[in-house]
Amino acid sequence: MRTHSIQEFSNGWIIGDFVPSLRKTKDFEVGLKIFKSLEREPNHFQRIATEATLVVSGHIRMGDHFLKAGEILVVEPGESCDFEALEDSTVLAIKWPSLPDDKVIVD
């Protein structure tokens, strides 16, 4: 057995084709993302990967979608959206395959 802290990992990403990682794999990525109210991420898309975002707690906006705890948004390759935490929120992000350089910021 071993224990870890989320602070040991880069921006909440704990599994995927990167270091550090609990399990290095090219198949998928898992990240637990913790946001303060009004925190944002820029409009972006993935070239190849699909990303599913599960709201664990709080209330968020991704593009035109407003999501609360228990809801999931799946963003397909080439679909762009921005992100805003409407209150303190935690999300579980899962991307497949794991392609750390796949994200494209839209100006």
Secondary structure, DSSP 8 states (H G I E B T S, - for coil): -----GGGSBTTEEESSSSS-SB--SS-EEEEEEE-TT-EEEEEEESS-EEEEEEEESEEEETTEEEETT-EEEE-TT--EEEEESSSEEEEEEEES--TT-EEE--
